[in-house]
C-alpha cells in the first residue's frame, strides 16, 4: 500500500473550494491586525505549514521556511535568501530580518516560518534580535507585512519574550479532517494491485473508526489505521479494538494520560453497592445521545467521589466509562510536573488539549487530594503547583465539551472550598463503609470472580449473618483480602479453591479494618461528607423499623 502523509498531500482543487479552518481564520486575523511574532505549539509541522501556506496564498504572502539544518527554504525562494550556508545559524537568519536594506529589497510580503527556533532562546543575541524586531515593528508596518511564526512541539518562551510573542493554538484534527485521513488511506488501498475489494467500508464503520482516532495527530491516526488494515487485511469491525490498542500505546508516550482498556472496566454486576449512583449515571448517559445534542441538553460535567479509602471509588470511576459508553483516560497529575521552567504548564496544556480532542470521554483524576492538596498555599516550587492547579480549575469551569470528569478523594485537607463548588461538577457523592447487605454483595462478587459459587457453599442464613458481622466496618478491598486469604488456607490444607465457613471466618479475624486502624481519619471524612455530599447507596434499616436508614452515628 502506497502511503504518503495526508498532512503534506497536495490540496485537491483551488483553495477557494476548501473551507477555511478556525486556525486559518485566526491566523489571518492576527496577520491583518499587525502581530509581529506568533508562536504555534504543535508537533504537526506538515499540517500547520499546509494551513499557513493556504493563508499565505489567500493574502498574497509568500511563505518562507527556516530551520538550522537547511536555512531558508521555499518555493520560488528570493535570491537574497538562496544561500543556505549563510543562514544555517539562527542568529544570521534573524540578523537578515533586522537589516532594513535587505528587507526593503525583498519588496513583497512574506510569512517567515521558523521551525524549532525556541531551541536557541538560550542565546542572548537571539532573544535580543526578536525583542528588537517586535518592539520596533520591523516585521509588520506600513511598508510591508512580514510576520515571524515560530513552530515547536513545546511551548517554551523566555520571560523576556513573553510580551513580544503571541501564542496561537493549533487544535488536533477534528472529525472532518480524520474522515479525510480515512478516505486517503482507503483510496491508497483501492489504487494498490492487491487492494481490490479490501477497501470497502460502510459509512457506519467509518464513523466508528473516526471516533476511535479522535485525539491523535494526522500522522498518528494514519499510522494506526494503516497498521490495523495490514493486520486485518482490510476494513472490518474487528479493527476497532486494534485501533484502540494502538491509540493507547500512542497516548502512553505522553506520560500524563493513560488509556483505560475496556477489559479493565468492571461491569455493573461486578460492583457492589452504588444503587443510588447508578440511576443518576444512566440519566447522564442519555445526554450523550444524538437527539439530546439536537435538543441542546447540557453536557454532563462530572462528579467527585469522596469517601473512606478502599470503598471502590477508583473501581467505580473506571467502570463509568463503560456505563456512559465513552472511552476512559487517567490523568497522572504527578507526571505533569517537569524539571524545566514552563514544562509542567505545557504538559497540563497538552493533556487537556488531547482530552478535548476526544469529543467525549471520561477523565479520571484519582486521589486528587494527594495531587492538589495544599496547591493554593504551595510556594516551595516557585508556584508551579499553584499555576497547574489554577489551569485545571479554569478548564473545569469553562469547558463546554463532552468530557465527563471524575475525581476521587480520600480526604479533604488542603483542598480549597471553591474546588468543590457547583459549576465545576454536577454532584459530589460519598462512599461510606458498606452496610451488611452491601458486604454480602461484595463478598459474593469476589467469590464468583474466583470461580466460587456462593449458593453452593451451603451456609445457612445465620452462618452468613455471623460471618458478615465479623466483617463489620470492612471496606471492599478488605473483604477481597478475606476471600484471598481464605482460599490460600483452603489450598494449603485441602488443595481446594473453595473456602469453608471456618476458613472465611478465620481469615476475617486476621484483618484489622482501617476504620479501626485510622479511626480519626475515617471519622473526619465521614463527618465532612455528612452534609456536603450525596450517599452513593441506600442506608441500612435498623432492626425493628420499616424502611431503610444508615446505621451510622457521626456525632460520636
ZAMARGU-4260 file (C-alpha; in steps of 0.2 Angstrom, whole numbers, plus 5000, padded with zeros to 4 digits):
<rodrens>
0) 5000/5000/5000 | 5007/5017/4995 | 5007/5028/5010 | 5010/5047/5010 | 5006/5058/5024
5) 4989/5066/5022 | 4996/5082/5031 | 5008/5086/5017 | 4997/5079/5002 | 4994/5092/4989
10) 4977/5100/4991 | 4964/5095/4978 | 4957/5109/4968 | 4958/5128/4971 | 4959/5134/4989
15) 4943/5143/4987 | 4934/5126/4987 | 4941/5121/5004 | 4933/5130/5018 | 4945/5139/5030
20) 4948/5131/5046 | 4946/5140/5063 | 4965/5141/5064 | 4967/5149/5046 | 4954/5162/5051
25) 4963/5166/5067 | 4980/5167/5059 | 4973/5178/5045 | 4966/5190/5058 | 4982/5191/5068
30) 4992/5195/5052 | 4980/5208/5047 | 4980/5215/5065 | 4998/5218/5063 | 5005/5205/5075
35) 5024/5204/5074 | 5028/5187/5081 | 5017/5171/5084 | 5021/5155/5092 | 5012/5139/5087
40) 5015/5125/5099 | 5012/5109/5089 | 5020/5093/5084 | 5011/5093/5067 | 5023/5103/5057
45) 5017/5097/5040 | 4999/5100/5043 | 5001/5118/5051 | 5013/5123/5037 | 5000/5117/5024
50) 4987/5129/5033 | 4999/5143/5034 | 5003/5141/5015 | 4984/5142/5012 | 4983/5158/5022
55) 4998/5165/5013 | 4991/5161/4996 | 4974/5170/5001 | 4983/5185/5007 | 4996/5185/4993
60) 5010/5182/5005 | 5025/5171/5000 | 5029/5158/5014 | 5047/5155/5018 | 5053/5141/5030
65) 5069/5141/5041 | 5077/5128/5051 | 5095/5126/5057 | 5099/5112/5045 | 5093/5119/5029
70) 5092/5138/5032 | 5079/5147/5022 | 5069/5136/5010 | 5053/5138/5000 | 5046/5138/4983
75) 5052/5152/4972 | 5064/5157/4986 | 5071/5175/4983 | 5089/5176/4978 | 5093/5186/4994
80) 5089/5171/5004 | 5095/5157/4992 | 5112/5155/5001 | 5108/5141/5013 | 5125/5140/5022
85) 5124/5158/5026 | 5108/5156/5036 | 5111/5140/5045 | 5114/5150/5061 | 5098/5157/5068
90) 5107/5172/5073 | 5112/5176/5055 | 5094/5172/5049 | 5087/5185/5062 | 5100/5197/5058
95) 5094/5197/5040 | 5076/5201/5046 | 5084/5216/5056 | 5093/5223/5041 | 5081/5237/5034
100) 5090/5237/5017 | 5089/5219/5014 | 5071/5218/5019 | 5067/5233/5008 | 5075/5224/4993
105) 5063/5210/4995 | 5048/5221/4990 | 5035/5208/4993 | 5025/5202/5008 | 5031/5186/5017
110) 5027/5175/5031 | 5043/5169/5039 | 5041/5152/5047 | 5055/5147/5059 | 5055/5129/5065
115) 5062/5125/5082 | 5069/5142/5085 | 5065/5140/5103 | 5080/5128/5105 | 5091/5144/5103
120) 5082/5155/5115 | 5096/5152/5127 | 5107/5163/5117 | 5105/5181/5122 | 5109/5188/5104
125) 5093/5178/5098 | 5082/5185/5112 | 5088/5202/5109 | 5085/5201/5090 | 5067/5195/5092
130) 5064/5209/5105 | 5071/5222/5093 | 5061/5215/5078 | 5044/5215/5088 | 5046/5231/5098
135) 5052/5242/5084 | 5039/5235/5072 | 5052/5230/5059 | 5042/5214/5053 | 5024/5222/5051
140) 5022/5240/5047 | 5015/5252/5034 | 5028/5247/5021 | 5026/5228/5022 | 5019/5213/5031
145) 5032/5200/5036 | 5027/5192/5052 | 5038/5179/5060 | 5029/5162/5065 | 5038/5150/5077
150) 5033/5132/5076 | 5039/5120/5090 | 5031/5105/5099 | 5035/5113/5116 | 5029/5130/5122
155) 5045/5137/5128 | 5045/5156/5129 | 5058/5165/5140 | 5051/5178/5152 | 5060/5192/5142
160) 5050/5187/5126 | 5033/5184/5134 | 5027/5202/5130 | 5034/5201/5112 | 5027/5184/5106
165) 5008/5179/5105 | 5003/5161/5106 | 4991/5154/5093 | 4984/5137/5097 | 4983/5123/5083
170) 4970/5110/5088 | 4971/5092/5084 | 4962/5085/5069 | 4943/5086/5070 | 4930/5073/5063
175) 4931/5081/5046 | 4950/5080/5045 | 4950/5062/5051 | 4937/5057/5039 | 4949/5064/5025
180) 4963/5053/5033 | 4952/5038/5032 | 4947/5042/5014 | 4965/5045/5009 | 4970/5028/5016
185) 4955/5020/5008 | 4960/5027/4991 | 4978/5021/4994 | 4971/5003/4996 | 4960/5005/4980
190) 4975/5010/4970 | 4986/4996/4975 | 4987/4980/4965 | 4981/4969/4979 | 4969/4980/4987
195) 4954/4977/4976 | 4939/4973/4986 | 4948/4976/5003 | 4944/4995/5003 | 4925/4993/5006
200) 4920/5002/5021 | 4902/5006/5026 | 4898/5024/5032 | 4893/5017/5049 | 4910/5008/5052
205) 4919/5024/5045 | 4911/5035/5058 | 4916/5022/5072 | 4934/5022/5065 | 4935/5041/5066
210) 4928/5041/5084 | 4942/5029/5089 | 4955/5040/5081 | 4950/5056/5089 | 4964/5064/5100
215) 4978/5058/5088 | 4988/5069/5076 | 4985/5066/5057 | 5001/5056/5056 | 4997/5046/5071
220) 4980/5042/5065 | 4986/5037/5048 | 4999/5026/5055 | 4987/5017/5067 | 4974/5015/5054
225) 4987/5008/5041 | 4994/4996/5053 | 4976/4989/5058 | 4972/4987/5039 | 4988/4977/5037
230) 4984/4966/5052 | 4966/4963/5047 | 4969/4963/5028 | 4956/4977/5025 | 4941/4986/5034
235) 4932/4976/5047 | 4923/4979/5063 | 4937/4969/5072 | 4949/4983/5068 | 4941/4995/5080
240) 4948/4986/5096 | 4965/4985/5087 | 4964/5004/5084 | 4960/5007/5102 | 4976/4997/5107
245) 4987/5006/5095 | 4979/5023/5102 | 4983/5018/5120 | 5001/5015/5115 | 5002/5032/5107
250) 4994/5041/5121 | 5005/5032/5134 | 5020/5041/5126 | 5013/5057/5134 | 5017/5050/5151
255) 5002/5061/5158 | 4987/5051/5151 | 4984/5033/5152 | 4970/5025/5141 | 4959/5013/5151
260) 4956/4997/5141 | 4938/4990/5141 | 4945/4974/5148 | 4950/4984/5163 | 4932/4991/5166
265) 4921/4982/5178 | 4903/4979/5173 | 4888/4984/5183 | 4886/4966/5190 | 4904/4967/5197
270) 4901/4982/5208 | 4893/4981/5225 | 4883/4995/5232 | 4881/5012/5222 | 4862/5008/5220
275) 4858/5027/5221 | 4873/5032/5209 | 4869/5020/5195 | 4852/5028/5190 | 4860/5045/5191
280) 4873/5039/5179 | 4860/5031/5167 | 4852/5048/5166 | 4868/5057/5161 | 4872/5043/5148
285) 4856/5048/5139 | 4864/5066/5137 | 4877/5059/5125 | 4863/5053/5113 | 4862/5062/5096
290) 4844/5068/5100 | 4849/5075/5116 | 4863/5086/5107 | 4849/5091/5095 | 4839/5097/5109
295) 4854/5106/5116 | 4854/5096/5133 | 4868/5102/5143 | 4884/5091/5143 | 4887/5082/5159
300) 4902/5090/5169 | 4907/5075/5180 | 4907/5070/5198 | 4918/5070/5214 | 4919/5054/5224
305) 4923/5057/5242 | 4925/5043/5255 | 4934/5031/5265 | 4949/5023/5256 | 4945/5006/5249
310) 4927/5009/5246 | 4928/5006/5227 | 4929/5024/5221 | 4943/5021/5208 | 4935/5004/5203
315) 4918/5013/5200 | 4927/5028/5192 | 4935/5017/5179 | 4918/5007/5176 | 4910/5024/5172
320) 4917/5024/5155 | 4908/5008/5151 | 4892/5014/5160 | 4892/5030/5150 | 4898/5022/5133
325) 4913/5033/5132 | 4932/5030/5131 | 4941/5032/5148 | 4958/5040/5152 | 4968/5043/5168
330) 4976/5059/5171 | 4993/5056/5181 | 4995/5073/5189 | 5012/5068/5196 | 5018/5065/5179
335) 5013/5083/5174 | 5027/5091/5184 | 5044/5093/5175 | 5060/5100/5180 | 5061/5113/5166
340) 5054/5130/5168 | 5037/5130/5160 | 5037/5112/5156 | 5023/5107/5169 | 5011/5120/5162
345) 5015/5114/5145 | 5011/5096/5149 | 4995/5100/5158 | 4990/5111/5142 | 4994/5097/5130
350) 4985/5084/5141 | 4969/5095/5141 | 4970/5098/5123 | 4971/5080/5119 | 4956/5076/5131
355) 4946/5090/5122 | 4950/5082/5105 | 4942/5066/5110 | 4925/5075/5108 | 4918/5065/5123
360) 4927/5054/5136 | 4929/5050/5154 | 4944/5058/5163 | 4948/5051/5180 | 4959/5061/5192
365) 4962/5048/5205 | 4966/5053/5223 | 4965/5071/5218 | 4968/5076/5237 | 4986/5069/5235
370) 4989/5078/5219 | 4981/5095/5223 | 4981/5096/5242 | 4989/5112/5248 | 4991/5118/5230
375) 4984/5136/5234 | 4997/5138/5248 | 5011/5130/5238 | 5027/5141/5237 | 5042/5129/5238
380) 5041/5125/5219 | 5040/5144/5214 | 5021/5142/5212 | 5022/5129/5199 | 5009/5118/5208
385) 4998/5133/5211 | 4998/5138/5192 | 4995/5120/5186 | 4981/5118/5199 | 4974/5135/5193
390) 4975/5130/5175 | 4965/5114/5179 | 4952/5123/5189 | 4949/5136/5175 | 4947/5122/5162
395) 4934/5113/5174 | 4924/5129/5175 | 4925/5134/5157 | 4925/5118/5147 | 4910/5116/5136
400) 4914/5099/5128 | 4908/5082/5132 | 4922/5077/5144 | 4915/5068/5160 | 4927/5072/5174
405) 4928/5060/5189 | 4939/5065/5204 | 4941/5053/5218 | 4947/5059/5236 | 4951/5050/5252
410) 4952/5066/5262 | 4948/5085/5260 | 4963/5093/5270 | 4971/5106/5259 | 4958/5106/5245
415) 4951/5124/5244 | 4932/5125/5246 | 4930/5133/5228 | 4937/5117/5221 | 4920/5108/5225
420) 4908/5122/5221 | 4894/5120/5210 | 4898/5123/5191 | 4914/5113/5191 | 4905/5096/5194
425) 4887/5090/5193 | 4887/5082/5210 | 4898/5077/5225 | 4895/5059/5231 | 4902/5050/5245
430) 4906/5031/5248 | 4903/5026/5266 | 4908/5010/5275 | 4897/4996/5267 | 4881/4990/5275
435) 4878/4972/5280 | 4868/4969/5263 | 4882/4978/5253 | 4896/4967/5262 | 4886/4952/5257
440) 4885/4958/5239 | 4904/4962/5238 | 4908/4946/5246 | 4898/4936/5233 | 4906/4946/5219
445) 4924/4942/5225 | 4920/4924/5227 | 4912/4922/5210 | 4926/4932/5202 | 4937/4917/5208
450) 4926/4903/5202 | 4917/4900/5219 | 4898/4900/5218 | 4891/4907/5235 | 4875/4897/5233
455) 4885/4881/5233 | 4894/4885/5249 | 4878/4878/5259 | 4880/4891/5273 | 4864/4895/5282
460) 4857/4912/5285 | 4864/4913/5302 | 4881/4907/5296 | 4881/4922/5283 | 4875/4934/5296
465) 4889/4929/5309 | 4902/4930/5295 | 4896/4947/5289 | 4896/4954/5307 | 4914/4948/5309
470) 4917/4959/5294 | 4909/4975/5302 | 4917/4991/5296 | 4926/4981/5282 | 4928/4991/5266
475) 4928/4982/5249 | 4946/4979/5247 | 4947/4972/5265 | 4933/4960/5260 | 4943/4955/5245
480) 4958/4952/5256 | 4947/4940/5267 | 4942/4930/5251 | 4960/4929/5245 | 4967/4923/5262
485) 4953/4910/5265 | 4957/4902/5248 | 4976/4902/5252 | 4971/4892/5268 | 4959/4881/5258
490) 4973/4876/5246 | 4986/4874/5259 | 4975/4862/5269 | 4965/4853/5256 | 4972/4859/5239
495) 4955/4866/5236 | 4950/4884/5229 | 4933/4884/5239 | 4935/4890/5257 | 4924/4883/5271
500) 4915/4894/5283 | 4928/4892/5296 | 4942/4897/5284 | 4932/4913/5279 | 4929/4917/5297
505) 4947/4914/5302 | 4953/4925/5288 | 4941/4939/5293 | 4949/4938/5310 | 4966/4941/5303
510) 4961/4958/5295 | 4961/4974/5305 | 4950/4986/5296 | 4956/5003/5293 | 4941/5010/5301
515) 4949/5004/5317 | 4967/5007/5312 | 4965/5025/5307 | 4948/5029/5316 | 4951/5048/5317
520) 4954/5050/5298 | 4939/5039/5294 | 4928/5049/5306 | 4934/5065/5299 | 4930/5061/5281
525) 4913/5054/5286 | 4909/5069/5296 | 4914/5081/5281 | 4903/5071/5269 | 4888/5071/5280
530) 4881/5087/5275 | 4891/5091/5259 | 4889/5076/5248 | 4876/5063/5242 | 4877/5045/5248
535) 4880/5033/5233 | 4870/5019/5241 | 4854/5017/5251 | 4855/5017/5270 | 4853/5002/5281
540) 4837/5000/5291 | 4839/4997/5310 | 4831/4981/5317 | 4813/4983/5320 | 4810/4998/5309
545) 4802/4998/5292 | 4811/5007/5278 | 4830/5010/5277 | 4841/5021/5287 | 4860/5021/5288
550) 4865/5014/5305 | 4880/5026/5307 | 4881/5039/5322 | 4893/5053/5315 | 4891/5063/5331
555) 4902/5051/5342
</rodrens>
